[in-house]
């Protein structure tokens, strides 16, 4: 006889990963939307400086911040709506990897005294470890469950 799961177990198993995706998606949507409006995002200057350094100044700041906003909002929407999950998680992981660049590019802005005393900026970047762990957890859960990911 097959073991019947309780309604509560089904809800927990189904909502857990989705709530994780929705919460990360909400953060991406919120923070990305701010970048569409000049001087509204507290991370605007950092983002422009980082992209400028990573692209060797080839990409103008005014364009780079809009492209970043589009990417972040897109990731947010796709995570919230559970669309193209594998691609979206990979894009978010790529983005997250780049958010750590200021720790190397701007160490005096990231740390009060190296290496373990971060500035507020360093703390802002450091919280991304949690998002990376959550994205990897979502990816692993999808693989374990053998979901067909669009």
DRENPA-587547 format. One record per atom (N, C-alpha, C, O): z, y, x; residue in one letter. Coordinates in steps of 0.2 Angstrom, whole numbers, padded with zeros to 4 digits, always signed. Atoms other than C-alpha are relative to their C-alpha. Layout:
<pts>
ZYXa ...
</pts>
This chain:
<pts>
+0000-0006+0004x +0000+0000+0000x +0000+0006+0004x +0004+0007+0009x +0001-0006-0004x -0005+0017+0007x +0006+0004-0001x +0009+0005-0007x -0006-0005+0000x +0009+0029+0011x -0003+0007-0003x -0008+0010-0001x +0002-0006+0004x +0008+0044-0001x +0004+0006+0003x +0010+0006+0003x -0003-0006-0003x +0012+0061+0007x +0002+0004-0006x -0001+0005-0011x -0003-0005+0005x +0023+0073-0003x -0005+0006+0000x -0008+0008+0005x +0004-0006+0001x +0015+0089-0009x +0002+0005+0006x -0002+0008+0009x -0002-0004-0005x +0026+0098+0003x -0003-0001+0007x -0004+0003+0011x +0003+0002-0006x +0020+0088+0018x -0007+0003+0000x -0010+0005+0006x +0007-0002+0000x +0002+0092+0013x -0001+0007+0001x -0005+0009+0005x +0000-0007+0000x +0005+0110+0011x +0002+0002+0007x -0002+0007+0010x -0002-0002-0007x +0014+0111+0028x -0006-0002+0005x -0007+0002+0009x +0005+0002-0005x +0000+0102+0037x -0006+0004-0001x -0010+0005+0004x +0006-0004+0001x -0014+0112+0029x +0001+0007+0002x -0003+0010+0005x -0001-0007-0001x -0006+0129+0030x +0002+0002+0007x +0000+0008+0009x -0002-0001-0006x +0001+0128+0047x -0005+0003+0005x -0005+0009+0007x +0006-0003-0004x -0015+0130+0057x -0004+0006-0003x -0006+0010+0001x +0004-0005+0004x -0023+0141+0044x +0004+0007+0001x +0002+0012+0002x -0004-0006-0001x -0008+0153+0045x +0000+0003+0007x +0000+0009+0008x +0000-0002-0007x -0009+0154+0064x -0007+0004+0001x -0007+0009+0004x +0007-0003-0001x -0028+0158+0063x +0000+0007-0004x -0003+0012-0002x +0000-0006+0004x -0025+0171+0049x +0004+0005+0003x +0002+0011+0003x -0004-0006-0003x -0011+0180+0058x -0003+0002+0007x -0003+0008+0008x +0004-0002-0006x -0021+0180+0075x -0006+0005-0003x -0007+0010+0000x +0006-0004+0002x -0036+0186+0065x +0002+0007-0003x -0002+0012-0002x -0002-0007+0003x -0026+0200+0056x +0002+0005+0006x +0000+0010+0006x -0001-0004-0005x -0020+0206+0073x -0007+0003+0003x -0007+0009+0005x +0007-0002-0003x -0038+0206+0080x -0003+0006-0005x -0006+0011-0002x +0003-0005+0005x -0044+0215+0064x +0003+0007+0000x +0000+0012+0001x -0003-0006+0000x -0031+0228+0064x -0001+0004+0007x -0003+0010+0007x +0000-0003-0006x -0031+0232+0083x -0007+0002+0002x -0009+0007+0005x +0007-0001-0001x -0050+0231+0084x -0002+0006-0004x -0006+0010-0002x +0002-0005+0004x -0052+0243+0069x +0002+0007+0003x -0002+0012+0002x -0002-0006-0003x -0042+0256+0078x -0005+0003+0005x -0005+0009+0006x +0004-0002-0005x -0054+0257+0092x -0007+0003-0002x -0010+0006+0002x +0006-0003+0003x -0068+0263+0080x +0001+0008+0000x -0003+0012-0001x -0001-0007+0001x -0059+0280+0079x +0003+0003+0007x +0009+0000+0009x -0002-0003-0006x -0057+0290+0095x +0007+0002+0000x +0010+0006-0004x -0007-0002-0001x -0039+0292+0102x +0005-0003-0005x +0011-0001-0005x -0004+0003+0005x -0032+0281+0088x +0004-0006+0003x +0010-0007+0001x -0003+0006-0003x -0029+0265+0098x +0004+0002+0006x +0001+0005+0011x -0004-0001-0006x -0015+0266+0111x -0003-0004+0006x -0002-0002+0011x +0003+0004-0006x -0026+0253+0121x -0007+0003+0002x -0010+0000+0006x +0007-0003-0001x -0042+0264+0121x -0001+0002+0007x -0006-0001+0010x +0001-0002-0007x -0039+0271+0138x +0000-0006+0005x -0005-0006+0009x -0001+0006-0004x -0034+0255+0146x -0007-0004-0001x -0010-0007+0004x +0006+0004+0002x -0049+0246+0137x -0006+0003+0004x -0010+0000+0007x +0006-0003-0003x -0062+0259+0143x +0001-0001+0008x -0004-0002+0011x +0000+0000-0007x -0055+0259+0161x -0001-0007+0003x -0004-0008+0008x +0001+0007-0002x -0055+0240+0162x -0007-0002-0001x -0010-0005+0004x +0007+0002+0001x -0072+0238+0155x -0005+0004+0005x -0009+0001+0008x +0003-0004-0005x -0078+0252+0167x +0000-0004+0006x -0005-0004+0010x -0001+0003-0007x -0071+0243+0182x -0004-0007+0000x -0007-0009+0005x +0004+0006+0000x -0078+0226+0176x -0007+0000+0000x -0011-0005+0003x +0007-0001+0000x -0095+0232+0173x -0003+0005+0005x -0009+0007+0005x +0002-0004-0006x -0095+0243+0189x -0003+0007-0003x -0008+0010+0000x +0002-0006+0003x -0098+0258+0177x -0007+0000-0003x -0009+0006-0005x +0007+0001+0003x -0115+0252+0171x +0000+0002-0008x -0004+0005-0011x +0000-0001+0007x -0109+0252+0153x +0004+0007-0002x +0010+0007+0000x -0004-0006+0002x -0104+0270+0146x +0006-0002-0004x +0006-0006-0008x -0007+0001+0003x -0086+0271+0140x -0001+0001-0008x +0002-0003-0012x +0001-0001+0007x -0092+0277+0123x -0003-0006-0004x -0002-0007-0010x +0004+0006+0003x -0103+0262+0120x +0005-0006+0001x +0005-0010-0004x -0005+0006-0001x -0090+0249+0128x +0005+0000-0005x +0007-0006-0007x -0006+0000+0005x -0076+0254+0116x -0003-0002-0007x +0001-0006-0010x +0002+0002+0006x -0087+0252+0101x -0002-0007+0000x -0001-0011-0005x +0002+0007-0001x -0094+0235+0107x +0007-0004+0000x +0007-0009-0003x -0006+0003+0000x -0076+0230+0110x +0003-0001-0007x +0005-0006-0009x -0002+0000+0007x -0071+0235+0093x -0004-0004-0005x -0001-0008-0009x +0004+0004+0004x -0085+0226+0085x +0002-0007+0001x +0002-0012-0003x -0001+0007-0002x -0081+0210+0095x +0007-0002-0003x +0008-0007-0006x -0007+0002+0003x -0062+0211+0090x +0000+0000-0008x +0003-0005-0010x +0000+0000+0007x -0065+0215+0072x -0004-0007-0003x -0002-0010-0007x +0004+0006+0002x -0078+0201+0071x +0004-0007+0001x +0004-0011-0003x -0004+0006-0001x -0066+0188+0079x +0006+0000-0006x +0007-0005-0008x -0005+0000+0006x -0053+0194+0066x -0002-0002-0006x +0001-0007-0009x +0003+0002+0007x -0064+0192+0051x -0001-0008+0000x +0000-0011-0004x +0002+0007+0000x -0070+0175+0057x +0006-0005+0000x +0006-0010-0003x -0006+0004+0000x -0053+0168+0060x +0004+0001-0007x +0006-0005-0009x -0003-0001+0006x -0046+0175+0044x -0004-0004-0006x -0001-0008-0010x +0004+0004+0005x -0061+0167+0034x -0001-0007+0002x -0005-0011-0001x +0001+0007-0003x -0061+0151+0045x -0008-0001+0000x -0010-0007-0002x +0008+0001-0001x -0080+0154+0049x -0001-0001+0008x +0002+0002+0012x +0002+0001-0007x -0087+0147+0065x +0006-0001+0005x +0006+0003+0010x -0006+0000-0003x -0070+0142+0071x +0000-0001+0007x +0003+0002+0011x +0000+0002-0007x -0074+0134+0087x -0003+0006+0005x +0000+0007+0010x +0003-0006-0004x -0086+0148+0093x +0005+0006+0000x +0006+0009+0005x -0005-0006+0000x -0073+0161+0087x +0006-0001+0005x +0008+0004+0008x -0005+0001-0004x -0059+0153+0096x -0002+0001+0008x +0002+0004+0012x +0002-0001-0007x -0069+0152+0112x -0001+0007+0002x +0000+0010+0007x +0001-0007-0001x -0074+0170+0110x +0007+0004+0001x +0008+0008+0005x -0006-0003-0001x -0056+0175+0108x +0003-0002+0006x +0007+0002+0009x -0002+0002-0006x -0051+0165+0123x -0003+0004+0006x +0000+0006+0011x +0003-0004-0005x -0064+0174+0133x +0003+0007+0000x +0004+0010+0006x -0003-0007+0000x -0058+0191+0127x +0007+0000+0003x +0009+0004+0007x -0007+0000-0003x -0040+0186+0131x +0000-0001+0007x +0004+0003+0010x +0001+0000-0007x -0045+0181+0148x -0001+0007+0003x +0002+0008+0009x +0002-0006-0003x -0052+0198+0151x +0006+0005-0001x +0007+0010+0003x -0006-0005+0001x -0036+0207+0144x +0005-0001+0006x +0009+0004+0006x -0004+0001-0005x -0027+0200+0159x -0002+0004+0007x +0001+0005+0011x +0003-0004-0006x -0039+0210+0171x +0004+0006+0003x +0005+0007+0009x -0004-0006-0003x -0028+0226+0172x +0006-0002+0004x +0008+0002+0008x -0006+0002-0005x -0014+0216+0180x -0002+0000+0007x +0002+0001+0011x +0002+0000-0007x -0025+0214+0195x -0004+0007+0002x -0003+0009+0007x +0004-0006-0001x -0036+0230+0193x +0005+0006+0000x +0003+0011+0004x -0004-0006+0001x -0022+0242+0189x +0008-0002+0001x +0012-0001-0004x -0007+0003+0000x -0006+0234+0196x +0006+0005+0000x +0011+0004-0002x -0005-0006+0000x +0003+0251+0198x +0002+0002-0007x +0007+0005-0009x -0001-0002+0007x +0001+0254+0179x +0003-0006-0004x +0006-0005-0009x -0002+0006+0003x +0005+0236+0175x +0008-0002+0002x +0011-0005-0002x -0006+0002-0002x +0021+0234+0185x +0004+0006+0003x +0001+0010+0006x -0004-0005-0003x +0036+0245+0189x +0002-0002+0007x +0001+0003+0012x -0001+0003-0007x +0040+0234+0204x -0003-0007+0000x +0000-0011-0005x +0003+0006+0000x +0030+0219+0208x +0004-0006+0001x +0009-0004+0005x +0005+0001+0005x +0029+0206+0202x +0003-0001-0007x -0001-0003-0012x -0003+0002+0006x +0042+0203+0188x +0003+0006-0004x +0006+0004-0009x -0003-0005+0004x +0046+0220+0181x -0006+0004-0003x -0009+0009+0000x +0006-0003+0003x +0032+0225+0169x +0001+0007-0003x +0007+0008-0005x +0000-0006+0003x +0028+0242+0163x -0001-0001-0008x -0002-0007-0009x +0001+0002+0007x +0026+0244+0144x -0007-0002-0001x -0009-0007-0005x +0007+0002-0001x +0007+0242+0148x +0000-0008+0002x -0003-0012-0001x -0001+0006-0002x +0012+0226+0157x +0002-0005-0005x +0000-0011-0006x -0003+0004+0006x +0022+0220+0142x -0005-0001-0005x -0006-0007-0008x +0005+0000+0005x +0008+0224+0130x -0005-0006+0002x -0008-0010-0002x +0005+0005-0002x -0004+0213+0141x +0004-0007+0000x +0001-0012-0002x -0004+0006+0000x +0010+0199+0143x +0000-0004-0006x +0000-0010-0006x +0000+0003+0006x +0011+0196+0125x -0006-0004-0002x -0006-0008-0007x +0007+0004+0001x -0007+0189+0125x +0001-0007+0002x -0003-0011+0000x -0001+0007-0002x +0000+0173+0133x +0002-0004-0007x +0000-0010-0007x -0002+0003+0007x +0007+0169+0115x -0007-0001-0004x -0008-0006-0007x +0006+0001+0003x -0010+0172+0108x -0005-0005+0003x -0008-0009-0001x +0004+0005-0004x -0019+0161+0121x +0003-0007-0002x -0001-0011-0004x -0003+0007+0001x -0006+0147+0118x -0002-0002-0008x -0003-0008-0009x +0001+0001+0007x -0009+0149+0099x -0007-0003-0001x -0009-0007-0005x +0007+0002+0000x -0028+0148+0101x -0001-0007+0003x -0005-0011+0000x +0001+0006-0003x -0027+0133+0112x +0003-0006-0004x +0000-0011-0005x -0003+0005+0004x -0016+0124+0100x -0004-0001-0006x -0005-0006-0009x +0005+0001+0005x -0028+0128+0086x -0006-0004+0002x -0008-0009-0002x +0006+0004-0002x -0042+0121+0096x +0002-0007+0001x -0002-0012-0001x -0002+0007-0001x -0032+0105+0101x +0001-0003-0007x -0001-0009-0008x -0001+0003+0006x -0027+0102+0083x -0007-0001-0004x -0007-0007-0007x +0006+0001+0003x -0045+0104+0077x -0003-0006+0003x -0006-0010+0000x +0002+0006-0003x -0050+0091+0090x +0003-0007-0002x +0000-0012-0003x -0004+0006+0001x -0036+0079+0086x -0002-0002-0007x -0003-0008-0009x +0002+0001+0007x -0041+0080+0067x -0007-0002-0001x -0009-0004-0006x +0007+0002+0001x -0059+0077+0071x -0004+0004-0005x -0009+0002-0008x +0003-0004+0004x -0064+0092+0061x -0007+0001+0002x -0008+0002+0008x +0006-0002-0002x -0082+0096+0060x +0000+0008+0000x +0002+0011-0006x -0001-0007-0001x -0081+0114+0066x -0007+0004+0000x -0012+0002+0004x +0006-0004+0001x -0095+0126+0061x -0001+0004+0006x -0006+0008+0006x 
</pts>
